[in-house]
Amino acid sequence: MTATTESHHNPRLLSRRLRSSEGVIVESFSVRREPGRVAVAGELDLAAAPQLADALASFDGEGPVTVDLAETTFVDSRGLATLVAAHHRLGGQLRVVNVRPEVRRVFEITKLDDVLLRDA
């Protein structure tokens, strides 16, 4: 994969795409914002966390926000920090749902499962 990235111009969908050496575009991360909800797909890492932060920042004062990680395959410390910061900024009104077992383990190890995870 090359470092070339492309972004959608749709304000409700933020994504990062990588172009392989063969010219094939592979979706590596996307955030879809809906009323009261953000759906995250791909790897939530250092490079992707700012896109999630931008999507979550637009929810100031709108009540509870759900972050759906059903299509998220990886979360690193920056991804977790982004979720925790939004949780605090929203007065504890952020909940994370539909977490895959391999991603859930990261929340369990960091003891954030009791704080952020909720059943869908």
C-alpha positions as CSV (number, residue, x, y, z in Angstrom):
1,M,0.0,0.0,0.0
2,T,1.2,3.5,-0.7
3,A,0.6,6.5,1.6
4,T,-1.8,8.1,-0.8
5,T,-5.1,8.8,0.8
6,E,-8.4,10.0,-0.6
7,S,-11.4,11.4,1.3
8,H,-15.1,11.5,0.5
9,H,-16.6,15.0,0.2
10,N,-19.9,13.9,1.9
11,P,-19.9,15.6,5.4
12,R,-21.8,12.7,6.9
13,L,-19.2,10.2,5.7
14,L,-15.5,10.6,6.5
15,S,-13.2,8.0,5.2
16,R,-9.6,7.2,4.5
17,R,-8.7,5.1,1.5
18,L,-5.4,3.7,0.6
19,R,-4.2,3.1,-2.9
20,S,-2.2,-0.1,-3.4
21,S,0.7,-0.4,-5.7
22,E,-1.7,-2.0,-8.3
23,G,-3.9,1.1,-8.1
24,V,-6.7,-0.6,-6.3
25,I,-8.4,1.5,-3.6
26,V,-8.9,-0.3,-0.3
27,E,-11.2,1.3,2.3
28,S,-9.3,1.3,5.6
29,F,-11.5,3.5,7.8
30,S,-14.8,5.3,7.6
31,V,-17.1,7.2,10.0
32,R,-20.8,7.6,9.2
33,R,-22.7,10.2,11.2
34,E,-26.4,9.9,11.7
35,P,-28.8,11.6,14.1
36,G,-27.6,10.5,17.6
37,R,-25.3,7.9,16.2
38,V,-21.8,7.3,14.6
39,A,-20.9,4.1,12.8
40,V,-17.2,3.3,12.5
41,A,-15.7,0.8,10.1
42,G,-12.2,-0.4,9.7
43,E,-9.2,0.3,12.0
44,L,-9.7,3.1,14.6
45,D,-6.0,4.1,15.1
46,L,-3.8,7.1,15.4
47,A,-4.4,8.1,11.8
48,A,-8.2,7.6,12.0
49,A,-9.0,9.0,15.4
50,P,-9.2,12.7,14.3
51,Q,-12.0,11.8,11.9
52,L,-13.9,10.2,14.7
53,A,-13.2,13.2,16.9
54,D,-14.6,15.5,14.3
55,A,-17.7,13.5,13.9
56,L,-18.3,13.3,17.6
57,A,-17.6,17.0,18.1
58,S,-20.7,17.9,16.1
59,F,-22.9,16.3,18.8
60,D,-22.6,19.0,21.5
61,G,-25.7,19.2,23.5
62,E,-27.7,16.7,21.4
63,G,-28.3,14.2,24.2
64,P,-27.0,10.6,24.1
65,V,-24.7,9.5,21.3
66,T,-24.2,5.9,20.2
67,V,-20.9,4.8,18.6
68,D,-21.5,1.6,16.6
69,L,-18.3,-0.5,16.3
70,A,-19.9,-3.5,14.5
71,E,-17.5,-3.0,11.5
72,T,-14.5,-1.9,13.5
73,T,-11.6,-4.4,13.4
74,F,-9.0,-2.7,15.6
75,V,-8.8,0.0,18.2
76,D,-5.6,1.5,19.5
77,S,-4.9,3.8,22.5
78,R,-5.6,6.9,20.4
79,G,-9.0,5.5,19.4
80,L,-9.8,4.8,23.0
81,A,-8.7,8.2,24.1
82,T,-10.9,9.8,21.5
83,L,-13.9,7.9,22.8
84,V,-13.1,8.7,26.4
85,A,-12.7,12.4,25.6
86,A,-16.1,12.5,23.9
87,H,-17.7,10.6,26.7
88,H,-16.4,13.2,29.2
89,R,-17.3,16.2,26.9
90,L,-20.9,14.8,26.5
91,G,-21.3,14.4,30.3
92,G,-21.2,10.6,30.2
93,Q,-23.8,10.5,27.4
94,L,-21.7,8.4,25.0
95,R,-22.2,4.7,24.6
96,V,-20.3,2.2,22.5
97,V,-22.3,-0.8,21.0
98,N,-21.8,-3.8,18.7
99,V,-18.2,-4.4,19.6
100,R,-16.4,-7.4,18.1
101,P,-14.7,-9.8,20.6
102,E,-11.2,-8.9,19.5
103,V,-12.0,-5.2,20.0
104,R,-13.9,-5.8,23.2
105,R,-10.8,-7.3,24.7
106,V,-9.0,-3.9,24.4
107,F,-11.8,-2.2,26.3
108,E,-11.7,-5.0,29.0
109,I,-7.9,-4.7,29.4
110,T,-8.1,-1.0,29.9
111,K,-11.1,-1.3,32.2
112,L,-13.2,0.9,29.9
113,D,-15.8,-1.8,29.2
114,D,-17.7,-0.8,32.3
115,V,-17.6,2.9,31.3
116,L,-18.2,2.9,27.6
117,L,-19.7,-0.4,26.4
118,R,-23.5,-0.9,26.4
119,D,-25.7,-3.6,24.8
120,A,-27.1,-2.4,21.5
